[in-house]
Amino acid sequence: MPDVRLASPQGKWILLTTVLGSSMALLDSTVVNVALPRIGRDLDADMAALQWTVNAYMVTLAGLILLGGALGDRFGRRKVFVVGVVWFAVASLLCGIAPNAGVLIAARALQGVGGALLTPGSLALIQASFHPDDRGRAVGLWSGFGGVGAAVGPFVGGWLVDGPGWRWVFLLNVPLALLCVPVALRHVPESGGEGARGRFDVLGAVLGASALALLTYALIEAAGADSLVVAGTAVAGAVAAVAFVVVERRRSEPMMPPDIFSSRQFTAVNLVTLCVYAALGGFFFLAALQLQVVVGYSALAAGTALLPTTVLMLLLSARSGELADRIGPRLPLTVGPLLCAAGMLLMLRVGPGASYVADVLPALMVLGLGMVTLVAPLTATVLGSVDVSRAGLASGINNAAARAAGLVAVAALPLLAGMGEEAYREPAAFDAAFGKSMAWCAGALVVGSVVAAAAVRRPPPGCKRPECLRQGGVTAPPLEGEPVRKRLS
C-alpha cells in the first residue's frame, strides 16, 4: 500500500513534479493558439499550416494516450513519466528552433507523443504514491494547481509572443523539464511495473492514430490540394478507422474494448463529449485569431481576454459537480451546452472595433458558465456509467474522444466556413468566416444538448465520483481513476 503523506517533504516533491509535468502538456494544448498569427507571419505559413500546428500535436496525443497509460502500468509509471517529460522537452526544443512550418509541424507531432506518455502518468503517480487518507487532497491540489496553470497559460503565452518571441512558448518547456526530471528520479517512488503482463495493442494504436491523421489531412487540404489526393486520403482514413474497429473487436484485451459501449449511458455521454469538445476546440482555435486578426489585439491582450472562461471553471467546477450529484446529470448536460452555444452566438458581435466589456466579456462569461455547468457532471457520468474496475479506461476513452473531436473541428471549420489559405491575413474575410464557424459550433452544442436530454440518466447509487473537481482545462475533460491496467494485449 502506498504510504507517502502529503505533509512530508517527499509528498510535496511528488506533487511538484506531477504538476510540472502535466502543466507542460496542458499549456501547449492551449497557449499555442495565441501564437498562431505571429508563427504564420514569421514562417510565411498559410492557414493549413496553422491548422496543422495545432492538429499535429492533437493527432498523436489523442491516438496514443491510452497506450501511454498502459506503458506506465507495464514498465513503471515513474519511468514512463520521465521518458515522456524528456521526450516532450526535446520536441519542444525542436519546435522552438524550427526554421520552417514543416519542421514545426513534425516537432509538434513528436510533442504529442511525449504528451501521451506523461499525461496519464502524472495522476497515476499521485494515486500510486500517496497514502489513501491523503490521496483525495493530493489529487485536489494537483487539479487545482493544474487549473491555475491553465488560467495563466494564455497570459504567459501572449507575453512571450509579444516579448521575446513565439519560439519561447515552446522553449519554456526545457527549463521546466530540467527541474521536473531530477525531482521525479530522486523523490517519486516507482510503481505499477510488476502486475501488468501480455502484449501491447500497438496495431490498434497505430490504426487509430493513422485514421485521425488521414481524415484530418483530407479535411485541411480539401480546399487547396488535388481532389484525387484528398479523396484518396479520405478513403484511406476511413479504411484505417474500419480496420481499427475490426482489430479491437477481435483482440482478447484490446486498447478500446468495444463492449464498453454496450452501456447506453457511456455511449450517450461520449456523443455529448464529441459535440461539446468539437465546438470548444474550434472556438478556442479561432477566437484567438479573431481577436488578433480582426479586433486588433496584441497576443498578450488576446490571451488575457480569454481568461474568464478558465477562471470560472477553476472557481466553480467543484460546486457544479456537487449540484449535479444532487439533481442528476441530465439537466446540467442539457443546459450547459445550450449556454455554451449562446456564448458562441454572442461572439458574433465581436468584430472590428469591438468593445471588450460590452462585446467580448459577456460572450466569454456565458460560455464559461456553460462549461462550468457541464464539465464536472460529464466526467462524473462517464465514471458512473461503467463498472468501477473500468473507470480509468472509461475516463481515458472519454478524454481521447474529446481531443479527437477538437482536432477534427480545427480541421473542418475553416473548410465549412470557406476560409481561404490566406484568410488570417485578410481581416474582413476572416471575420465573415468566423461568424459562420460560430454558427456551426453552436449547432454542434445544440445537438449535444438534445442527446443529453434524450439519453442521459442518473447513475446508480454508489458509482465512482471524479477526484479532479477543480478543472481548468478547456481542451478535454480531466483523466480520472486508476490508469488502464493490463488493457493492451
Secondary structure, DSSP 8 states (H G I E B T S, - for coil): ---B-TTSHHHHHHHHHHHHHHHHHHHHTTHHHHHHHHHHHHHT--HHHHHHHHHHHHHHHHHHHHHHHHHHHHH-HHHHHHHHHHHHHHHHHHHHT-SSHHHHHHHHHHHHHHHHHHHHHHHHHHHHHB-HHHHHHHHHHHHHHHHHHHHHHHHHHHHHHHTT-THHHHHTHHHHHHHHHHHHHHHS---SSSS--S---HHHHHHHHHHHHHHHHHHHHTTTS-HHHHHHHHHHHHHHHHHHHHHHHHSSS-SS-GGGGGSHHHHHHHHHHHHHHHHHHHHHHHHHHIIIIIS---HHHHHHHTHHHHHHHHHHHHHHHHHHHHH-SHHHHHHHHHHHHHHHHHGGG--TT--IIIIIHHHHHHHHHHHHHHHHHHHHHHHHTS-GGGHHHHHHHHHHHHHHHHHHHHHHHHHHHT--TTGGG-HHHHHHHHHHHHHHHHHHHHHHHHHHHHH-----TT----S--S---SSS----SS---S---
